[in-house]
Amino acid sequence: MIVVTGATGNVGRPLTQALTEAHEEVTTVSRHSAEVPSGVRHVTADLAEPASLAATLYQAKALFLLLSGDLHAPGARPTDIIDLAAANGVRRVVLLSSQGVSTRPLGPTRVALRVVEDALRSSGMDWAIVRPGGFASNALAWADSIRTQGTAAAPFGDIGVPVVDPADIAEVAAACLLDDQHSGGVYELSGPEVITPRQQVATIAAALGSPVGFHELTRDEAKAGMAQFVPSQLADDTLDILAAPNSDELRISADVERVLGRAPRSFGDWLDRHLAAFR
């Protein structure tokens, strides 16, 4: 049995689908109840309270670990989840980390993630680490304003990064969970091209066949919006990248193709599957 945390998210959902299509027994975990594919077991648990996962991890062979925003907050102890997995006999853990661990190693939230990565490496379990950059699905934050007002707002409108499709992250994670050859692997994932927020909005407008206005937020405005969902320091670390990506953050990674045998999906590919959200 494979346990998937973050089951309701942009990575957890396609990962669950990929594992069920591989005929694996899957248990999904999230804070709240969720619809899951037929044959998949779902449990509610809070990763901030690792003990709530103990019964779920017992007799699991593998765990996909996604750390939600509050597990990046001061005082959080995500390494306790790794200790619990090892104590319950889990043989393999795939950790969804962040590209920033290598590209911005001194950022406070990246230091904390490095601690989690190091704890996994020393856990005695098989492991793999997936480090994506920005998600194509972050564009869903514009869905309501595009539908109702025909506008989208973002900071740093003309500064781009090679955003990655969460479905690619999920498929790489599935491969790492299922195939021994990926044990000990660290995979940095990107999309196939650098694309700016303004270009993303233009792509959405073209697909809709109607104009969409673009409003450029100040950094402070963007942080105020992000801070409603993630700790302030994580918002700052993310905005640092979006404001001035370095050469490593602009690099098109070959890791999606190396694992999956195909090129990564583009922003347009992602949009084709999610266009209804913007109508």
C-alpha positions as CSV (number, residue, x, y, z in Angstrom):
1,M,0.0,0.0,0.0
2,I,1.2,3.5,-0.9
3,V,0.2,6.5,1.2
4,V,-0.2,9.9,-0.6
5,T,-0.3,13.0,1.4
6,G,-1.7,16.3,0.0
7,A,-4.3,14.1,-1.8
8,T,-6.6,17.1,-2.7
9,G,-3.8,19.2,-4.3
10,N,-2.5,19.8,-7.8
11,V,0.1,17.0,-7.5
12,G,-1.7,14.6,-5.1
13,R,-4.7,14.1,-7.4
14,P,-2.8,13.1,-10.6
15,L,-0.3,11.1,-8.5
16,T,-3.2,9.1,-7.0
17,Q,-4.6,8.6,-10.5
18,A,-1.2,7.4,-11.8
19,L,-0.8,4.9,-9.0
20,T,-4.2,3.5,-9.4
21,E,-3.7,3.1,-13.1
22,A,-0.5,1.1,-12.1
23,H,-2.8,-1.2,-10.1
24,E,-1.4,-0.1,-6.8
25,E,-3.3,0.0,-3.5
26,V,-3.5,3.6,-2.5
27,T,-4.5,5.5,0.7
28,T,-4.8,9.2,0.3
29,V,-4.5,11.7,3.2
30,S,-5.7,15.2,3.6
31,R,-7.0,17.5,6.3
32,H,-10.6,17.4,5.0
33,S,-12.8,14.8,3.4
34,A,-12.2,14.4,-0.4
35,E,-13.5,12.6,-3.4
36,V,-11.0,9.9,-4.6
37,P,-11.0,7.4,-7.4
38,S,-13.0,4.2,-7.0
39,G,-11.0,1.7,-4.9
40,V,-8.9,4.3,-3.2
41,R,-9.1,4.6,0.6
42,H,-9.1,8.1,2.0
43,V,-8.3,9.2,5.6
44,T,-8.3,12.6,7.2
45,A,-5.2,13.5,9.2
46,D,-3.2,16.6,10.0
47,L,0.5,16.4,9.2
48,A,1.2,19.0,11.8
49,E,0.2,16.2,14.3
50,P,2.3,13.2,13.0
51,A,0.8,10.8,15.5
52,S,-2.5,11.1,13.6
53,L,-0.7,9.3,10.7
54,A,0.5,6.3,12.6
55,A,-2.4,4.0,11.9
56,T,-2.3,5.0,8.2
57,L,1.4,4.3,7.8
58,Y,1.3,0.9,9.5
59,Q,2.0,-1.7,6.8
60,A,2.4,0.9,4.1
61,K,5.3,0.1,1.7
62,A,5.8,3.7,0.5
63,L,4.9,7.3,1.3
64,F,4.6,10.4,-0.8
65,L,5.3,13.3,1.5
66,L,4.1,16.8,0.6
67,L,4.7,19.5,3.2
68,S,1.8,22.0,3.4
69,G,2.3,25.7,4.1
70,D,2.0,25.4,7.9
71,L,4.8,22.8,8.0
72,H,7.1,25.5,6.9
73,A,6.2,27.7,9.8
74,P,8.5,28.3,12.8
75,G,8.1,25.5,15.4
76,A,6.9,22.9,12.9
77,R,8.6,19.5,13.0
78,P,8.1,17.8,9.7
79,T,11.0,15.5,10.4
80,D,8.8,13.7,12.9
81,I,6.8,12.4,10.0
82,I,9.9,10.8,8.6
83,D,10.7,9.3,12.0
84,L,7.2,7.9,12.2
85,A,7.3,6.4,8.7
86,A,10.6,4.6,9.6
87,A,9.2,3.4,12.9
88,N,6.1,1.9,11.1
89,G,8.1,0.0,8.6
90,V,7.7,2.2,5.5
91,R,10.3,1.1,3.1
92,R,10.4,4.1,0.7
93,V,9.6,7.8,0.9
94,V,9.4,10.3,-2.0
95,L,9.6,13.9,-0.8
96,L,8.2,16.8,-2.7
97,S,10.8,19.4,-1.9
98,S,11.7,22.7,-3.8
99,Q,14.1,23.8,-6.4
100,G,15.1,26.6,-4.0
101,V,16.9,24.1,-1.8
102,S,19.7,24.1,-4.3
103,T,19.2,27.5,-6.0
104,R,18.6,29.5,-2.8
105,P,20.2,27.4,-0.1
106,L,20.3,30.2,2.5
107,G,16.6,31.2,2.3
108,P,15.1,30.4,5.7
109,T,12.4,28.1,4.3
110,R,14.9,26.4,2.1
111,V,17.2,25.8,5.0
112,A,14.3,24.1,6.8
113,L,13.5,21.9,3.7
114,R,17.2,20.9,3.6
115,V,16.9,19.7,7.1
116,V,13.9,17.5,6.0
117,E,15.9,16.2,3.0
118,D,18.9,15.4,5.2
119,A,16.6,13.6,7.7
120,L,15.2,11.5,4.9
121,R,18.7,10.6,3.6
122,S,19.7,9.4,7.0
123,S,16.4,7.6,7.8
124,G,17.5,4.1,6.6
125,M,14.6,4.0,4.2
126,D,14.8,4.1,0.4
127,W,14.2,7.6,-0.8
128,A,13.9,10.0,-3.7
129,I,13.6,13.8,-3.7
130,V,11.6,15.8,-6.3
131,R,12.4,19.5,-6.5
132,P,10.1,21.4,-8.8
133,G,10.3,25.1,-9.6
134,G,7.2,27.2,-10.1
135,F,3.9,25.5,-10.9
136,A,1.8,26.1,-14.0
137,S,-1.2,25.6,-11.8
138,N,-0.5,28.8,-9.9
139,A,-2.4,30.4,-12.8
140,L,-5.6,29.1,-11.2
141,A,-5.3,32.0,-8.8
142,W,-6.5,34.2,-11.7
143,A,-9.5,32.0,-12.5
144,D,-12.1,33.9,-10.6
145,S,-11.0,37.4,-11.7
146,I,-10.7,36.3,-15.3
147,R,-14.2,34.8,-15.3
148,T,-15.9,37.7,-13.5
149,Q,-13.8,40.7,-14.5
150,G,-11.7,39.7,-17.5
151,T,-8.5,40.6,-15.7
152,A,-5.5,38.9,-14.0
153,A,-3.0,40.4,-11.5
154,A,0.5,39.3,-10.7
155,P,3.9,40.8,-9.7
156,F,6.9,41.0,-12.0
157,G,4.8,40.7,-15.1
158,D,7.7,40.5,-17.6
159,I,10.0,38.2,-15.6
160,G,9.5,34.6,-16.3
161,V,10.5,31.1,-15.1
162,P,10.0,27.7,-16.7
163,V,6.9,26.7,-14.8
164,V,6.2,23.0,-14.5
165,D,3.0,21.1,-15.0
166,P,2.0,19.4,-11.8
167,A,1.0,16.3,-13.8
168,D,4.7,16.0,-14.7
169,I,5.6,16.3,-11.1
170,A,3.1,13.6,-10.2
171,E,4.3,11.2,-12.9
172,V,7.9,11.6,-11.8
173,A,6.9,11.0,-8.2
174,A,5.0,7.9,-9.3
175,A,8.0,6.5,-11.1
176,C,10.1,7.2,-8.0
177,L,7.6,5.4,-5.8
178,L,7.4,2.3,-8.1
179,D,10.8,1.8,-9.6
180,D,13.9,0.9,-7.6
181,Q,16.2,2.6,-10.1
182,H,15.2,6.0,-8.8
183,S,16.2,5.2,-5.2
184,G,18.6,7.9,-4.0
185,G,17.7,10.2,-6.9
186,V,17.2,14.0,-6.7
187,Y,15.2,15.4,-9.6
188,E,14.9,19.1,-10.3
189,L,11.8,19.6,-12.5
190,S,10.9,22.5,-14.9
191,G,8.8,23.1,-17.9
192,P,10.1,23.3,-21.4
193,E,10.3,27.1,-21.7
194,V,10.6,30.3,-19.7
195,I,7.2,32.1,-19.7
196,T,6.3,35.3,-17.9
197,P,3.0,36.0,-16.1
198,R,2.0,38.4,-18.9
199,Q,2.6,35.7,-21.5
200,Q,0.6,33.2,-19.4
201,V,-2.3,35.6,-19.3
202,A,-2.0,36.2,-23.1
203,T,-2.0,32.4,-23.6
204,I,-5.2,32.1,-21.6
205,A,-6.8,35.0,-23.5
206,A,-6.0,33.4,-26.8
207,A,-7.4,30.0,-25.7
208,L,-10.6,31.8,-24.5
209,G,-10.9,33.8,-27.6
210,S,-11.5,37.0,-25.6
211,P,-9.2,39.7,-24.2
212,V,-7.9,39.5,-20.6
213,G,-6.4,42.5,-19.0
214,F,-3.2,42.3,-16.9
215,H,-2.5,44.3,-13.8
216,E,1.0,44.2,-12.3
217,L,1.0,44.0,-8.5
218,T,3.7,45.6,-6.3
219,R,5.7,43.2,-4.3
220,D,3.9,44.3,-1.1
221,E,0.5,43.7,-2.7
222,A,1.6,40.2,-3.9
223,K,3.0,39.3,-0.5
224,A,-0.2,40.4,1.3
225,G,-2.2,38.1,-1.0
226,M,0.2,35.1,-0.5
227,A,0.4,35.6,3.2
228,Q,-3.2,34.6,3.5
229,F,-2.2,31.0,2.5
230,V,1.5,30.5,3.4
231,P,3.8,31.7,6.1
232,S,5.3,35.2,5.6
233,Q,8.8,33.9,5.2
234,L,7.8,31.4,2.5
235,A,6.1,34.2,0.6
236,D,9.2,36.3,0.8
237,D,11.4,33.4,-0.4
238,T,9.1,32.8,-3.3
239,L,8.9,36.4,-4.3
240,D,12.7,36.7,-4.2
241,I,12.8,34.0,-7.0
242,L,10.0,35.6,-9.0
243,A,11.6,39.0,-8.9
244,A,15.1,38.0,-10.0
245,P,15.5,34.3,-11.0
246,N,19.1,33.2,-11.2
247,S,20.6,31.2,-14.0
248,D,19.8,27.9,-12.3
249,E,16.2,28.9,-11.8
250,L,16.0,29.8,-15.5
251,R,17.6,26.5,-16.6
252,I,15.4,24.0,-18.5
253,S,15.9,20.8,-16.6
254,A,16.3,17.5,-18.4
255,D,15.0,15.5,-15.4
256,V,11.4,15.1,-16.6
257,E,12.6,13.6,-19.8
258,R,15.2,11.5,-18.1
259,V,12.6,9.9,-15.8
260,L,9.6,9.8,-18.1
261,G,11.2,9.4,-21.6
262,R,9.4,12.4,-23.0
263,A,9.7,16.2,-22.9
264,P,7.9,18.1,-20.2
265,R,4.5,19.5,-20.8
266,S,4.2,23.3,-21.7
267,F,2.0,25.9,-20.0
268,G,-0.3,25.6,-23.0
269,D,-0.6,21.8,-22.5
270,W,-1.6,22.4,-18.8
271,L,-4.1,25.1,-19.9
272,D,-5.7,22.7,-22.4
273,R,-6.8,20.5,-19.5
274,H,-7.9,23.4,-17.2
275,L,-9.4,26.0,-19.6
276,A,-12.9,25.4,-18.2
277,A,-11.7,27.0,-14.9
278,F,-11.3,30.3,-16.6
279,R,-14.6,30.4,-18.6
